Amino acid sequence: MNDTDRAILAFENEWWRHSGTKERLIQERFGLSAIRYYQRLNRLLDDPEALATFPSLVNRLLRVRDGRAEQREGAGGTGTGGSETLC
């Protein structure tokens, strides 16, 4: 996990405190599109170092991700075997 990864997790923990849309803040702070940001965030959620560094955040986001995957599967979706996203 590098400094940008840690900054993404810290941002995810506090982005709602800032004015503006999350997508605009992501672009300004990280220079990433929302899609790339969420792809990177989802990879981080599966990183043991991220879990050790931000345990409550990672566990909360995993619950969100898993809940959305279950909703899609319940709605007749096929699921994608672990590559579900938060957005």
C-alpha positions as CSV (number, residue, x, y, z in Angstrom):
1,M,0.0,0.0,0.0
2,N,1.5,3.4,-1.0
3,D,0.8,6.9,0.1
4,T,-1.9,7.4,-2.5
5,D,-3.7,4.3,-1.3
6,R,-3.6,5.6,2.2
7,A,-4.8,9.0,1.0
8,I,-7.8,7.3,-0.8
9,L,-8.8,5.5,2.3
10,A,-8.5,8.6,4.5
11,F,-10.5,10.5,1.9
12,E,-13.2,7.9,1.9
13,N,-13.5,8.3,5.6
14,E,-14.0,12.0,5.5
15,W,-15.1,13.2,2.0
16,W,-18.7,14.0,3.1
17,R,-17.3,16.9,5.3
18,H,-16.3,18.8,2.2
19,S,-18.5,20.9,-0.1
20,G,-19.0,19.8,-3.7
21,T,-19.7,16.5,-5.3
22,K,-17.6,13.5,-4.4
23,E,-16.7,13.0,-8.1
24,R,-15.3,16.5,-8.4
25,L,-13.3,16.1,-5.2
26,I,-11.9,12.8,-6.4
27,Q,-10.8,14.5,-9.7
28,E,-9.3,17.5,-7.9
29,R,-7.5,15.5,-5.2
30,F,-6.4,12.4,-7.0
31,G,-6.6,13.2,-10.7
32,L,-8.7,10.1,-11.2
33,S,-12.1,9.6,-12.8
34,A,-14.7,8.3,-10.5
35,I,-14.6,4.9,-12.2
36,R,-10.8,4.5,-11.7
37,Y,-11.1,5.7,-8.1
38,Y,-13.7,3.1,-7.3
39,Q,-11.7,0.4,-9.0
40,R,-8.7,1.3,-6.9
41,L,-10.8,1.5,-3.7
42,N,-12.3,-1.9,-4.4
43,R,-8.9,-3.4,-4.8
44,L,-7.8,-1.8,-1.5
45,L,-10.7,-3.4,0.3
46,D,-9.2,-6.8,-0.4
47,D,-5.7,-5.7,0.8
48,P,-4.8,-7.0,4.3
49,E,-2.6,-3.9,4.9
50,A,-5.6,-1.6,4.2
51,L,-7.6,-3.7,6.7
52,A,-4.9,-3.4,9.3
53,T,-4.5,0.3,8.8
54,F,-8.2,1.3,8.5
55,P,-10.1,-1.6,10.0
56,S,-13.4,0.1,10.8
57,L,-13.5,1.9,7.4
58,V,-12.6,-1.2,5.4
59,N,-15.1,-3.4,7.2
60,R,-17.9,-0.9,6.7
61,L,-17.1,-0.5,3.0
62,L,-16.9,-4.3,2.6
63,R,-20.4,-4.6,4.2
64,V,-21.7,-2.0,1.7
65,R,-20.1,-3.8,-1.2
66,D,-21.4,-7.2,-0.1
67,G,-24.9,-5.7,0.5
68,R,-25.0,-4.2,-3.0
69,A,-23.8,-7.5,-4.5
70,E,-26.6,-9.4,-2.7
71,Q,-29.2,-6.8,-3.9
72,R,-28.1,-7.3,-7.5
73,E,-28.2,-11.1,-7.1
74,G,-31.6,-10.9,-5.5
75,A,-32.8,-8.7,-8.4
76,G,-31.9,-11.4,-10.9
77,G,-28.4,-10.2,-11.6
78,T,-25.7,-12.8,-12.2
79,G,-23.1,-11.3,-9.9
80,T,-19.5,-11.0,-10.9
81,G,-17.7,-13.2,-8.3
82,G,-16.0,-10.6,-6.1
83,S,-15.6,-7.7,-8.5
84,E,-18.6,-5.8,-7.3
85,T,-18.1,-2.1,-6.9
86,L,-19.2,0.5,-4.5
87,C,-20.6,2.9,-7.1
